[in-house]
C-alpha cells in the first residue's frame, strides 16, 4: 500500500466518499468500500441519536460510527510505519500514453507503476516501451476520461473494443490508440482507432442518445458484479459532477444529562461505554496512562456513584420519548426552550431579544454559542440525486448504492464544532400568511412541480414528501440571511450551513417554524465567534433588513422574478437563481430546491405572496 495524497474527513463524506473518483495529479483512483478499510486506526464518534436513526434503516448490527483512519504523531518520520489511510485503486483501468497515445489496461502490462516514497503525489504509471520516448525517460500514462454509469449506481470502464468495432469484436489482439485532434478537447475531435483492422470511431458517437450501452452491473468499489442491470448505461466524463451524490444523515449533539456527574459521564462516554462492571471501573481509575484525563473530573465521586450512572445510561434511561429516527424533534424542543438545556463543552445556548424591527414576526433569538454536528455517510447515487443532503430520513423509495458488500456494522462519519443562530417565526403570523389565496396558489404550483420531479425519477407515489409552502418560506429566508451575513461575519459562504425545522400543526412534533444557521467548517474557523456576534438584536435586525432588500431585485431580473416552479419536473424552485438565492450545495439542506424569493418580498412579477411587508 502506498500513500497517494491527503483528504479531510469531511471531504470523505460530501466530496470524495466511498465509490467516488478522486483526480490525483497523475492518475484517477476510486475510493473502496468499507470491506477494505482498516478500522484499527479509526476513532469512534459518539452520537446515540444518530446511531439509533442509522439502526432504524440498516439494522441493529450497525452500532458504530468511525472517523476515517488518521496517522498518529511521528508516523511521517518512521519509514517502517504501516500505511494508514482510506484504500483506493486506479480507476478507470484503461490508460493512455501521453506520447504515443496507445490505449491499454493497467493489467495488460503495457504500463508500469512508478512510486516515489518521498513524494507520494508523484506516484504514476509510465509507458516503458514507448517508441517515441527520448532521453531514456518513460512518458507518463494518464487515465482516460470516459466511463459508463447508470442510475442504479453501477460504474464500469468504457467498452473501447466494442465501441470502436461497433459491437463486432473480431480482432483477437487489438492495438488501440486514442488521439485528440485540435485543442478544444471536444468529443468530436477525439478518435479511437484499432490498428489491427484499421477501424476508427469518433467519441462524439458515445454521447448519442440513440446509442445506449448495456449496463453489466459493476460495483468496482465493492469488487462486485450484480449481473445485467435493467437501466441503460450512460457515457460520463471523468470528474463529472453527476458521477457521485452522497446520501448523508446528520444530528446535533443535544445534552440530556442534568446533574454534574451525568454530564461528565455523557462527555466521556467513549471511554466508559465498554466498562462491564464496577471492578473494571476501579481498574480504569487506577490506570493513570489510560484514565489520566478522567481522574481529575471524577475525583469527587465514588466508584459506586459513577457505575450507577453508567448502568443507567446503558439501560437507555435517558433516551427520551421521541421516535429513534426523529432527529429534529429533540433539537426543536431544546431550541424552543433554551433554559431546559444544560450546557456542556459541546453545547451552550443563550436567549436574546428578537431582531430589531421584527419583534412582531419572530420569537426570541437563540444564540448557539457551542454546537457539535455528527454526519454519517449512508450511501450514494449516480447520474441523479434522489435525496437531499441531510433529509435522508425522508428517503423511502429512492435508489441507494451500498458502501459495503454485506450489511454494514459501522459507517464513516465526521464531526464539526462551531456556533450558530436560531430564529423562530411566530406561529400565528405564519398561519395567517398561509391562508392567503396567493400563497395557496403558489403552494399548488410547488406541489405540481414536486409531483413531476418525482415522476421524472420513477419515485412513487408522486405526492409523498412534499414539505409545503411553509418550508419554502423558511428555506428562502435562510438562504437570504446566509448570503447576507457571510459578508460581515468573516466566514466563507461554504462555511455556513442551514438546518430547517418545518412541520404543520397536527404533524408529529408540530408545529415547527424555525431555522438554524451554523458554521459547518471542520477546522478552527468554525469557532471564531463571528456568527454569534451577529445575533445581537440591533445587528441581526440590520442584516435582516438588508437581506430582504437584496431579494427585491436580482441581477437576472426580470427573468429570475418571472420563473415559476417547473410543471415538467426539471426544477422545484420559483423566483431564484445563482445571483440571488442559491448557495453551495453542501450548505443547503434541500439541494437548492423549494426556493422562491417572492415568498419573502414583492418582486417585479409577484404580488401578494410576500411574508414581509
Residue, then its C-alpha position, 0 to 999 in steps of 0.5 A: x500500500x502506498x500513500x497517494x495524497x491527503x483528504x479531510x474527513x469531511x471531504x470523505x463524506x460530501x466530496x470524495x466518499x466511498x465509490x467516488x473518483x478522486x483526480x490525483x495529479x497523475x492518475x484517477x483512483x476510486x475510493x473502496x468500500x468499507x470491506x477494505x478499510x482498516x478500522x484499527x486506526x479509526x476513532x469512534x464518534x459518539x452520537x446515540x441519536x444518530x446511531x439509533x436513526x442509522x439502526x432504524x434503516x440498516x439494522x441493529x448490527x450497525x452500532x458504530x460510527x468511525x472517523x476515517x483512519x488518521x496517522x498518529x504523531x511521528x508516523x511521517x518520520x518512521x519509514x517502517x510505519x504501516x500505511x494508514x489511510x482510506x484504500x483506493x485503486x486506479x480507476x478507470x483501468x484503461x490508460x493512455x500514453x501521453x506520447x504515443x497515445x496507445x490505449x491499454x489496461x493497467x493489467x495488460x502490462x503495457x504500463x508500469x507503476x512508478x512510486x516515489x516514497x518521498x513524494x507520494x503525489x508523484x506516484x504514476x504509471x509510465x509507458x516503458x516501451x514507448x517508441x517515441x520516448x527520448x532521453x531514456x525517460x518513460x512518458x507518463x500514462x494518464x487515465x482516460x476520461x470516459x466511463x459508463x454509469x447508470x442510475x442504479x449506481x453501477x460504474x464500469x470502464x468504457x467498452x473501447x473494443x466494442x465501441x470502436x468495432x461497433x459491437x463486432x469484436x473480431x480482432x483477437x489482439x487489438x492495438x488501440x490508440x486514442x488521439x485528440x485532434x485540435x485543442x478544444x478537447x471536444x468529443x468530436x475531435x477525439x478518435x479511437x482507432x484499432x490498428x489491427x483492422x484499421x477501424x476508427x470511431x469518433x467519441x462524439x458517437x458515445x454521447x448519442x442518445x440513440x446509442x445506449x450501452x448495456x449496463x453489466x452491473x459493476x460495483x468496482x468499489x465493492x469488487x462486485x458484479x450484480x449481473x445485467x442491470x435493467x437501466x441503460x448505461x450512460x457515457x460520463x466524463x471523468x470528474x463529472x459532477x453527476x458521477x457521485x451524490x452522497x446520501x448523508x444523515x446528520x444530528x446535533x449533539x443535544x445534552x440530556x444529562x442534568x446533574x454534574x456527574x451525568x454530564x461528565x459521564x455523557x462527555x466521556x462516554x467513549x471511554x466508559x461505554x465498554x466498562x462491564x462492571x464496577x471492578x473494571x471501573x476501579x481498574x480504569x481509575x487506577x490506570x493513570x496512562x489510560x484514565x489520566x484525563x478522567x481522574x481529575x473530573x471524577x475525583x469527587x465521586x465514588x466508584x459506586x456513584x459513577x457505575x450507577x450512572x453508567x448502568x443507567x445510561x446503558x439501560x437507555x434511561x435517558x433516551x427520551x420519548x421521541x421516535x429513534x429516527x426523529x432527529x429534529x424533534x429533540x433539537x426543536x424542543x431544546x431550541x424552543x426552550x433554551x433554559x431546559x438545556x444544560x450546557x456542556x463543552x459541546x453545547x451552550x445556548x443563550x436567549x436574546x431579544x428578537x431582531x430589531x424591527x421584527x419583534x412582531x414576526x419572530x420569537x426570541x433569538x437563540x444564540x448557539x454559542x457551542x454546537x457539535x454536528x455528527x454526519x454519517x455517510x449512508x450511501x450514494x447515487x449516480x447520474x441523479x440525486x434522489x435525496x437531499x443532503x441531510x433529509x435522508x430520513x425522508x428517503x423511502x423509495x429512492x435508489x441507494x448504492x451500498x458502501x459495503x458488500x454485506x450489511x454494514x456494522x459501522x459507517x464513516x462519519x465526521x464531526x464539526x464544532x462551531x456556533x450558530x443562530x436560531x430564529x423562530x417565526x411566530x406561529x400565528x403570523x405564519x398561519x395567517x400568511x398561509x391562508x392567503x389565496x396567493x400563497x395557496x396558489x403558489x403552494x399548488x404550483x410547488x406541489x405540481x412541480x414536486x409531483x413531476x420531479x418525482x415522476x421524472x425519477x420513477x419515485x412513487x407515489x408522486x405526492x409523498x414528501x412534499x414539505x409545503x409552502x411553509x418550508x419554502x418560506x423558511x428555506x428562502x429566508x435562510x438562504x437570504x440571511x446566509x448570503x447576507x451575513x457571510x459578508x460581515x461575519x468573516x466566514x466563507x459562504x461554504x462555511x455556513x450551513x442551514x438546518x430547517x425545522x418545518x412541520x404543520x400543526x397536527x404533524x408529529x412534533x408540530x408545529x415547527x417554524x424555525x431555522x438554524x444557521x451554523x458554521x459547518x467548517x471542520x477546522x478552527x474557523x468554525x469557532x471564531x465567534x463571528x456568527x454569534x456576534x451577529x445575533x445581537x438584536x440591533x445587528x441581526x435586525x440590520x442584516x435582516x433588513x438588508x437581506x430582504x432588500x437584496x431579494x427585491x431585485x436580482x441581477x437576472x431580473x426580470x427573468x429570475x422574478x418571472x420563473x415559476x416552479x417547473x410543471x415538467x419536473x426539471x426544477x422545484x424552485x420559483x423566483x431564484x437563481x445563482x445571483x440571488x438565492x442559491x448557495x453551495x450545495x453542501x450548505x443547503x439542506x434541500x439541494x437548492x430546491x423549494x426556493x422562491x424569493x417572492x415568498x419573502x418580498x414583492x418582486x417585479x412579477x409577484x404580488x401578494x405572496x410576500x411574508x414581509x411587508 
